[in-house]
Protein backbone atom coordinates (compact mmCIF):
# COMPACT_ATOMS: atom_id res chain seq x y z
CA UNK A 1 0.00 0.00 0.00
CA UNK A 2 1.51 3.35 -1.06
CA UNK A 3 1.26 6.58 0.94
CA UNK A 4 1.59 10.26 0.10
CA UNK A 5 3.09 12.34 2.92
CA UNK A 6 2.50 16.11 2.86
CA UNK A 7 4.52 18.77 4.68
CA UNK A 8 3.86 22.54 4.53
CA UNK A 9 6.73 24.92 5.35
CA UNK A 10 6.85 28.67 5.88
CA UNK A 11 10.53 29.13 5.05
CA UNK A 12 12.38 27.99 1.94
CA UNK A 13 15.39 27.17 4.10
CA UNK A 14 13.28 24.62 6.02
CA UNK A 15 12.21 23.03 2.71
CA UNK A 16 15.84 22.71 1.62
CA UNK A 17 16.77 21.22 4.98
CA UNK A 18 13.92 18.71 4.81
CA UNK A 19 14.82 17.65 1.27
CA UNK A 20 18.45 17.10 2.30
CA UNK A 21 17.48 14.97 5.30
CA UNK A 22 14.91 13.00 3.28
CA UNK A 23 17.50 12.18 0.63
CA UNK A 24 19.93 11.04 3.32
CA UNK A 25 17.15 8.78 4.66
CA UNK A 26 16.69 7.11 1.25
CA UNK A 27 13.93 9.30 -0.23
CA UNK A 28 15.57 10.30 -3.50
CA UNK A 29 14.54 13.20 -5.74
CA UNK A 30 12.15 11.11 -7.84
CA UNK A 31 10.06 10.52 -4.69
CA UNK A 32 10.10 14.11 -3.37
CA UNK A 33 8.16 16.96 -5.01
CA UNK A 34 7.97 20.69 -4.21
CA UNK A 35 4.83 22.48 -5.45
CA UNK A 36 5.51 25.42 -7.79
CA UNK A 37 2.09 27.01 -7.12
CA UNK A 38 2.84 29.25 -4.12
CA UNK A 39 0.72 32.43 -4.15
CA UNK A 40 2.49 35.81 -4.23
CA UNK A 41 1.77 37.64 -0.95
CA UNK A 42 2.77 41.13 -2.15
CA UNK A 43 -0.78 42.09 -3.05
CA UNK A 44 -1.99 41.47 0.54
CA UNK A 45 1.13 42.67 2.34
CA UNK A 46 -0.64 45.30 4.46
CA UNK A 47 -3.97 43.53 4.96
CA UNK A 48 -4.74 41.89 8.30
CA UNK A 49 -7.21 39.44 6.71
CA UNK A 50 -7.78 38.34 3.14
CA UNK A 51 -10.21 36.05 1.36
CA UNK A 52 -8.81 32.81 -0.10
CA UNK A 53 -9.82 31.43 -3.50
CA UNK A 54 -8.33 28.07 -4.36
CA UNK A 55 -6.04 28.10 -7.39
CA UNK A 56 -7.44 26.09 -10.33
CA UNK A 57 -4.00 24.62 -10.96
CA UNK A 58 -3.91 22.90 -7.55
CA UNK A 59 -7.58 22.14 -6.81
CA UNK A 60 -7.37 18.74 -8.46
CA UNK A 61 -4.45 17.78 -6.22
CA UNK A 62 -6.32 18.56 -3.00
CA UNK A 63 -9.47 16.78 -4.23
CA UNK A 64 -7.36 13.71 -5.00
CA UNK A 65 -5.50 13.88 -1.68
CA UNK A 66 -8.43 14.60 0.65
CA UNK A 67 -11.27 12.87 -1.18
CA UNK A 68 -14.72 13.88 0.09
CA UNK A 69 -13.43 15.69 3.19
CA UNK A 70 -14.24 19.29 2.22
CA UNK A 71 -13.02 20.76 5.51
CA UNK A 72 -9.58 19.17 5.26
CA UNK A 73 -9.29 20.07 1.59
CA UNK A 74 -10.00 23.76 2.18
CA UNK A 75 -7.89 23.91 5.33
CA UNK A 76 -4.79 22.38 3.74
CA UNK A 77 -5.14 24.24 0.43
CA UNK A 78 -5.57 27.62 2.18
CA UNK A 79 -2.42 27.12 4.27
CA UNK A 80 -0.48 25.78 1.26
CA UNK A 81 -1.36 28.80 -0.89
CA UNK A 82 1.10 31.09 0.92
CA UNK A 83 3.68 28.52 1.99
CA UNK A 84 5.91 25.84 0.52
CA UNK A 85 4.41 22.38 -0.06
CA UNK A 86 6.68 19.33 0.07
CA UNK A 87 5.26 15.95 -0.99
CA UNK A 88 6.92 12.59 -0.33
CA UNK A 89 5.84 9.30 -1.95
CA UNK A 90 6.26 6.45 0.54
CA UNK A 91 6.08 2.75 -0.28
CA UNK A 92 4.47 1.73 3.02
CA UNK A 93 3.25 3.03 6.36
CA UNK A 94 6.69 2.71 7.99
CA UNK A 95 8.25 4.93 5.32
CA UNK A 96 5.39 7.42 5.63
CA UNK A 97 5.89 7.66 9.40
CA UNK A 98 9.64 8.17 8.94
CA UNK A 99 9.13 10.91 6.32
CA UNK A 100 6.58 12.70 8.51
CA UNK A 101 9.01 12.67 11.46
CA UNK A 102 11.78 14.18 9.32
CA UNK A 103 9.48 17.00 8.13
CA UNK A 104 8.33 17.65 11.71
CA UNK A 105 11.96 18.04 12.74
CA UNK A 106 12.46 20.57 9.92
CA UNK A 107 9.66 22.91 11.13
CA UNK A 108 6.69 21.70 9.11
CA UNK A 109 3.63 23.81 9.95
CA UNK A 110 0.78 22.61 12.16
CA UNK A 111 -1.98 23.01 9.59
CA UNK A 112 -4.82 23.07 12.12
CA UNK A 113 -3.30 25.98 14.05
CA UNK A 114 -2.14 27.83 10.96
CA UNK A 115 -5.59 27.58 9.35
CA UNK A 116 -7.36 29.14 12.39
CA UNK A 117 -9.48 31.98 10.94
CA UNK A 118 -11.65 34.77 12.32
CA UNK A 119 -14.51 33.97 9.96
CA UNK A 120 -15.50 31.62 7.10
CA UNK A 121 -12.84 31.19 4.46
CA UNK A 122 -10.32 33.72 5.78
CA UNK A 123 -6.85 33.15 7.16
CA UNK A 124 -5.16 35.49 9.61
CA UNK A 125 -1.86 36.72 8.21
CA UNK A 126 1.29 36.03 10.11
CA UNK A 127 -0.07 32.97 11.90
CA UNK A 128 2.69 30.75 13.31
CA UNK A 129 2.73 27.14 14.42
CA UNK A 130 4.97 24.45 15.84
CA UNK A 131 6.37 21.73 13.61
CA UNK A 132 3.60 19.34 12.56
CA UNK A 133 1.98 18.01 9.41
CA UNK A 134 1.52 14.89 7.34
CA UNK A 135 -1.31 13.39 5.30
CA UNK A 136 -1.53 9.98 3.66
CA UNK A 137 -3.70 8.35 1.01
CA UNK A 138 -3.97 5.18 -1.08
CA UNK A 139 -3.93 5.31 -4.83
CA UNK A 140 -4.62 3.12 -7.84
CA UNK A 141 -2.41 3.49 -10.88
CA UNK A 142 -4.37 3.55 -14.12
CA UNK A 143 -2.43 1.75 -16.82
CA UNK A 144 -3.36 1.75 -20.49
CA UNK A 145 -1.64 -0.27 -23.19
CA UNK A 146 -1.26 1.03 -26.71
CA UNK A 147 -0.44 -1.07 -29.75
CA UNK A 148 2.29 0.26 -32.03
CA UNK A 149 2.54 -1.54 -35.36
CA UNK A 150 5.72 -1.29 -37.38
CA UNK A 151 7.43 -3.43 -39.97
CA UNK A 152 10.79 -5.06 -40.58
CA UNK A 153 12.31 -6.91 -43.53
CA UNK A 154 12.85 -10.68 -43.27
CA UNK A 155 14.15 -13.25 -45.76
CA UNK A 156 11.46 -15.42 -47.31
CA UNK A 157 13.47 -17.27 -49.98
CA UNK A 158 15.66 -16.56 -52.98
CA UNK A 159 17.57 -17.91 -55.98
CA UNK A 160 21.30 -18.59 -56.21
CA UNK A 161 23.13 -18.88 -59.55
CA UNK A 162 26.27 -21.00 -59.41
CA UNK A 163 28.51 -21.83 -62.40
CA UNK A 164 30.95 -24.74 -62.77
CA UNK A 165 33.07 -26.22 -65.56
CA UNK A 166 32.42 -29.78 -66.82
CA UNK A 167 34.25 -31.85 -69.44
CA UNK A 168 32.64 -34.17 -71.95
CA UNK A 169 34.21 -36.27 -74.70
CA UNK A 170 33.61 -35.38 -78.36
CA UNK A 171 34.74 -37.07 -81.57
CA UNK A 172 34.96 -36.13 -85.21
CA UNK A 173 35.82 -38.40 -88.17
CA UNK A 174 38.49 -36.97 -90.53
CA UNK A 175 39.84 -38.48 -93.79
CA UNK A 176 43.61 -38.05 -93.97
CA UNK A 177 45.84 -38.47 -97.08
CA UNK A 178 49.32 -39.95 -96.81
CA UNK A 179 52.10 -40.56 -99.38
CA UNK A 180 54.28 -43.61 -99.54
CA UNK A 181 57.43 -43.93 -101.73
CA UNK A 182 58.19 -47.27 -103.22
CA UNK A 183 61.03 -48.49 -105.43
CA UNK A 184 60.25 -50.63 -108.47
CA UNK A 185 62.87 -52.56 -110.36
CA UNK A 186 62.08 -53.86 -113.89
CA UNK A 187 64.44 -56.31 -115.71
CA UNK A 188 65.49 -54.91 -119.16
CA UNK A 189 67.84 -56.39 -121.84
CA UNK A 190 68.34 -54.01 -124.79
CA UNK A 191 71.18 -52.14 -126.48
CA UNK A 192 72.04 -48.76 -124.85
CA UNK A 193 70.99 -45.72 -126.82
CA UNK A 194 72.38 -42.20 -127.02
CA UNK A 195 69.86 -41.11 -124.44
CA UNK A 196 71.00 -43.82 -122.09
CA UNK A 197 74.57 -42.59 -122.36
CA UNK A 198 73.53 -39.05 -121.42
CA UNK A 199 72.18 -40.27 -118.08
CA UNK A 200 75.06 -42.58 -117.53
CA UNK A 201 76.61 -40.67 -114.66
CA UNK A 202 76.47 -40.45 -110.88
CA UNK A 203 73.44 -38.72 -109.35
CA UNK A 204 70.87 -38.74 -106.58
CA UNK A 205 67.15 -38.94 -106.88
CA UNK A 206 65.19 -37.97 -103.76
CA UNK A 207 61.46 -38.45 -103.33
CA UNK A 208 59.74 -37.10 -100.16
CA UNK A 209 56.80 -38.79 -98.52
CA UNK A 210 54.05 -36.52 -97.13
CA UNK A 211 50.97 -37.28 -95.06
CA UNK A 212 48.07 -35.31 -93.59
CA UNK A 213 47.79 -35.23 -89.81
CA UNK A 214 44.85 -33.92 -87.76
CA UNK A 215 45.10 -30.38 -86.41
CA UNK A 216 42.82 -29.55 -83.43
CA UNK A 217 41.82 -25.98 -82.75
CA UNK A 218 39.32 -24.95 -80.08
CA UNK A 219 37.30 -21.76 -79.96
CA UNK A 220 34.72 -20.58 -77.41
CA UNK A 221 31.46 -18.84 -78.13
CA UNK A 222 28.85 -17.41 -75.78
CA UNK A 223 25.69 -19.40 -76.43
CA UNK A 224 23.46 -18.29 -73.52
CA UNK A 225 23.19 -15.64 -70.82
CA UNK A 226 21.49 -16.40 -67.47
CA UNK A 227 20.52 -13.42 -65.31
CA UNK A 228 18.67 -13.05 -62.02
CA UNK A 229 16.50 -10.16 -60.77
CA UNK A 230 13.52 -9.53 -58.53
CA UNK A 231 10.16 -7.85 -58.65
CA UNK A 232 8.85 -5.72 -55.77
CA UNK A 233 5.16 -5.78 -54.90
CA UNK A 234 3.05 -4.62 -51.96
CA UNK A 235 0.15 -6.02 -50.00
CA UNK A 236 -2.06 -4.75 -47.20
CA UNK A 237 -2.30 -6.88 -44.07
CA UNK A 238 -4.60 -6.28 -41.10
CA UNK A 239 -2.91 -6.71 -37.70
CA UNK A 240 -5.22 -7.76 -34.87
CA UNK A 241 -4.26 -8.00 -31.20
CA UNK A 242 -5.58 -6.99 -27.77
CA UNK A 243 -4.49 -4.22 -25.41
CA UNK A 244 -5.23 -3.86 -21.72
CA UNK A 245 -6.44 -0.83 -19.78
CA UNK A 246 -7.18 -0.21 -16.12
CA UNK A 247 -10.79 0.77 -15.38
CA UNK A 248 -11.53 2.32 -11.99
CA UNK A 249 -15.02 2.56 -10.49
CA UNK A 250 -15.73 5.10 -7.78
CA UNK A 251 -18.47 3.74 -5.52
CA UNK A 252 -20.27 6.04 -3.08
CA UNK A 253 -20.73 4.10 0.16
CA UNK A 254 -24.01 4.45 2.00
CA UNK A 255 -27.34 2.77 2.57
CA UNK A 256 -27.11 1.62 -1.02
CA UNK A 257 -23.82 1.52 -2.88
CA UNK A 258 -23.89 3.72 -5.96
CA UNK A 259 -21.35 4.03 -8.77
CA UNK A 260 -20.69 7.74 -9.15
CA UNK A 261 -17.81 7.68 -11.61
CA UNK A 262 -16.22 5.42 -14.20
CA UNK A 263 -13.04 6.25 -16.06
C-alpha positions as CSV (number, residue, x, y, z in Angstrom):
1,X,0.0,0.0,0.0
2,X,1.5,3.4,-1.1
3,X,1.3,6.6,0.9
4,X,1.6,10.3,0.1
5,X,3.1,12.3,2.9
6,X,2.5,16.1,2.9
7,X,4.5,18.8,4.7
8,X,3.9,22.5,4.5
9,X,6.7,24.9,5.4
10,X,6.9,28.7,5.9
11,X,10.5,29.1,5.0
12,X,12.4,28.0,1.9
13,X,15.4,27.2,4.1
14,X,13.3,24.6,6.0
15,X,12.2,23.0,2.7
16,X,15.8,22.7,1.6
17,X,16.8,21.2,5.0
18,X,13.9,18.7,4.8
19,X,14.8,17.6,1.3
20,X,18.4,17.1,2.3
21,X,17.5,15.0,5.3
22,X,14.9,13.0,3.3
23,X,17.5,12.2,0.6
24,X,19.9,11.0,3.3
25,X,17.1,8.8,4.7
26,X,16.7,7.1,1.3
27,X,13.9,9.3,-0.2
28,X,15.6,10.3,-3.5
29,X,14.5,13.2,-5.7
30,X,12.2,11.1,-7.8
31,X,10.1,10.5,-4.7
32,X,10.1,14.1,-3.4
33,X,8.2,17.0,-5.0
34,X,8.0,20.7,-4.2
35,X,4.8,22.5,-5.5
36,X,5.5,25.4,-7.8
37,X,2.1,27.0,-7.1
38,X,2.8,29.3,-4.1
39,X,0.7,32.4,-4.1
40,X,2.5,35.8,-4.2
41,X,1.8,37.6,-0.9
42,X,2.8,41.1,-2.1
43,X,-0.8,42.1,-3.0
44,X,-2.0,41.5,0.5
45,X,1.1,42.7,2.3
46,X,-0.6,45.3,4.5
47,X,-4.0,43.5,5.0
48,X,-4.7,41.9,8.3
49,X,-7.2,39.4,6.7
50,X,-7.8,38.3,3.1
51,X,-10.2,36.1,1.4
52,X,-8.8,32.8,-0.1
53,X,-9.8,31.4,-3.5
54,X,-8.3,28.1,-4.4
55,X,-6.0,28.1,-7.4
56,X,-7.4,26.1,-10.3
57,X,-4.0,24.6,-11.0
58,X,-3.9,22.9,-7.6
59,X,-7.6,22.1,-6.8
60,X,-7.4,18.7,-8.5
61,X,-4.4,17.8,-6.2
62,X,-6.3,18.6,-3.0
63,X,-9.5,16.8,-4.2
64,X,-7.4,13.7,-5.0
65,X,-5.5,13.9,-1.7
66,X,-8.4,14.6,0.6
67,X,-11.3,12.9,-1.2
68,X,-14.7,13.9,0.1
69,X,-13.4,15.7,3.2
70,X,-14.2,19.3,2.2
71,X,-13.0,20.8,5.5
72,X,-9.6,19.2,5.3
73,X,-9.3,20.1,1.6
74,X,-10.0,23.8,2.2
75,X,-7.9,23.9,5.3
76,X,-4.8,22.4,3.7
77,X,-5.1,24.2,0.4
78,X,-5.6,27.6,2.2
79,X,-2.4,27.1,4.3
80,X,-0.5,25.8,1.3
81,X,-1.4,28.8,-0.9
82,X,1.1,31.1,0.9
83,X,3.7,28.5,2.0
84,X,5.9,25.8,0.5
85,X,4.4,22.4,-0.1
86,X,6.7,19.3,0.1
87,X,5.3,15.9,-1.0
88,X,6.9,12.6,-0.3
89,X,5.8,9.3,-2.0
90,X,6.3,6.5,0.5
91,X,6.1,2.8,-0.3
92,X,4.5,1.7,3.0
93,X,3.2,3.0,6.4
94,X,6.7,2.7,8.0
95,X,8.3,4.9,5.3
96,X,5.4,7.4,5.6
97,X,5.9,7.7,9.4
98,X,9.6,8.2,8.9
99,X,9.1,10.9,6.3
100,X,6.6,12.7,8.5
101,X,9.0,12.7,11.5
102,X,11.8,14.2,9.3
103,X,9.5,17.0,8.1
104,X,8.3,17.6,11.7
105,X,12.0,18.0,12.7
106,X,12.5,20.6,9.9
107,X,9.7,22.9,11.1
108,X,6.7,21.7,9.1
109,X,3.6,23.8,9.9
110,X,0.8,22.6,12.2
111,X,-2.0,23.0,9.6
112,X,-4.8,23.1,12.1
113,X,-3.3,26.0,14.0
114,X,-2.1,27.8,11.0
115,X,-5.6,27.6,9.4
116,X,-7.4,29.1,12.4
117,X,-9.5,32.0,10.9
118,X,-11.6,34.8,12.3
119,X,-14.5,34.0,10.0
120,X,-15.5,31.6,7.1
121,X,-12.8,31.2,4.5
122,X,-10.3,33.7,5.8
123,X,-6.9,33.1,7.2
124,X,-5.2,35.5,9.6
125,X,-1.9,36.7,8.2
126,X,1.3,36.0,10.1
127,X,-0.1,33.0,11.9
128,X,2.7,30.7,13.3
129,X,2.7,27.1,14.4
130,X,5.0,24.5,15.8
131,X,6.4,21.7,13.6
132,X,3.6,19.3,12.6
133,X,2.0,18.0,9.4
134,X,1.5,14.9,7.3
135,X,-1.3,13.4,5.3
136,X,-1.5,10.0,3.7
137,X,-3.7,8.3,1.0
138,X,-4.0,5.2,-1.1
139,X,-3.9,5.3,-4.8
140,X,-4.6,3.1,-7.8
141,X,-2.4,3.5,-10.9
142,X,-4.4,3.5,-14.1
143,X,-2.4,1.7,-16.8
144,X,-3.4,1.8,-20.5
145,X,-1.6,-0.3,-23.2
146,X,-1.3,1.0,-26.7
147,X,-0.4,-1.1,-29.7
148,X,2.3,0.3,-32.0
149,X,2.5,-1.5,-35.4
150,X,5.7,-1.3,-37.4
151,X,7.4,-3.4,-40.0
152,X,10.8,-5.1,-40.6
153,X,12.3,-6.9,-43.5
154,X,12.9,-10.7,-43.3
155,X,14.2,-13.3,-45.8
156,X,11.5,-15.4,-47.3
157,X,13.5,-17.3,-50.0
158,X,15.7,-16.6,-53.0
159,X,17.6,-17.9,-56.0
160,X,21.3,-18.6,-56.2
161,X,23.1,-18.9,-59.6
162,X,26.3,-21.0,-59.4
163,X,28.5,-21.8,-62.4
164,X,30.9,-24.7,-62.8
165,X,33.1,-26.2,-65.6
166,X,32.4,-29.8,-66.8
167,X,34.3,-31.9,-69.4
168,X,32.6,-34.2,-72.0
169,X,34.2,-36.3,-74.7
170,X,33.6,-35.4,-78.4
171,X,34.7,-37.1,-81.6
172,X,35.0,-36.1,-85.2
173,X,35.8,-38.4,-88.2
174,X,38.5,-37.0,-90.5
175,X,39.8,-38.5,-93.8
176,X,43.6,-38.0,-94.0
177,X,45.8,-38.5,-97.1
178,X,49.3,-39.9,-96.8
179,X,52.1,-40.6,-99.4
180,X,54.3,-43.6,-99.5
181,X,57.4,-43.9,-101.7
182,X,58.2,-47.3,-103.2
183,X,61.0,-48.5,-105.4
184,X,60.2,-50.6,-108.5
185,X,62.9,-52.6,-110.4
186,X,62.1,-53.9,-113.9
187,X,64.4,-56.3,-115.7
188,X,65.5,-54.9,-119.2
189,X,67.8,-56.4,-121.8
190,X,68.3,-54.0,-124.8
191,X,71.2,-52.1,-126.5
192,X,72.0,-48.8,-124.9
193,X,71.0,-45.7,-126.8
194,X,72.4,-42.2,-127.0
195,X,69.9,-41.1,-124.4
196,X,71.0,-43.8,-122.1
197,X,74.6,-42.6,-122.4
198,X,73.5,-39.0,-121.4
199,X,72.2,-40.3,-118.1
200,X,75.1,-42.6,-117.5
201,X,76.6,-40.7,-114.7
202,X,76.5,-40.5,-110.9
203,X,73.4,-38.7,-109.3
204,X,70.9,-38.7,-106.6
205,X,67.1,-38.9,-106.9
206,X,65.2,-38.0,-103.8
207,X,61.5,-38.4,-103.3
208,X,59.7,-37.1,-100.2
209,X,56.8,-38.8,-98.5
210,X,54.1,-36.5,-97.1
211,X,51.0,-37.3,-95.1
212,X,48.1,-35.3,-93.6
213,X,47.8,-35.2,-89.8
214,X,44.8,-33.9,-87.8
215,X,45.1,-30.4,-86.4
216,X,42.8,-29.6,-83.4
217,X,41.8,-26.0,-82.7
218,X,39.3,-24.9,-80.1
219,X,37.3,-21.8,-80.0
220,X,34.7,-20.6,-77.4
221,X,31.5,-18.8,-78.1
222,X,28.8,-17.4,-75.8
223,X,25.7,-19.4,-76.4
224,X,23.5,-18.3,-73.5
225,X,23.2,-15.6,-70.8
226,X,21.5,-16.4,-67.5
227,X,20.5,-13.4,-65.3
228,X,18.7,-13.0,-62.0
229,X,16.5,-10.2,-60.8
230,X,13.5,-9.5,-58.5
231,X,10.2,-7.8,-58.6
232,X,8.9,-5.7,-55.8
233,X,5.2,-5.8,-54.9
234,X,3.1,-4.6,-52.0
235,X,0.2,-6.0,-50.0
236,X,-2.1,-4.7,-47.2
237,X,-2.3,-6.9,-44.1
238,X,-4.6,-6.3,-41.1
239,X,-2.9,-6.7,-37.7
240,X,-5.2,-7.8,-34.9
241,X,-4.3,-8.0,-31.2
242,X,-5.6,-7.0,-27.8
243,X,-4.5,-4.2,-25.4
244,X,-5.2,-3.9,-21.7
245,X,-6.4,-0.8,-19.8
246,X,-7.2,-0.2,-16.1
247,X,-10.8,0.8,-15.4
248,X,-11.5,2.3,-12.0
249,X,-15.0,2.6,-10.5
250,X,-15.7,5.1,-7.8
251,X,-18.5,3.7,-5.5
252,X,-20.3,6.0,-3.1
253,X,-20.7,4.1,0.2
254,X,-24.0,4.5,2.0
255,X,-27.3,2.8,2.6
256,X,-27.1,1.6,-1.0
257,X,-23.8,1.5,-2.9
258,X,-23.9,3.7,-6.0
259,X,-21.4,4.0,-8.8
260,X,-20.7,7.7,-9.1
261,X,-17.8,7.7,-11.6
262,X,-16.2,5.4,-14.2
263,X,-13.0,6.2,-16.1
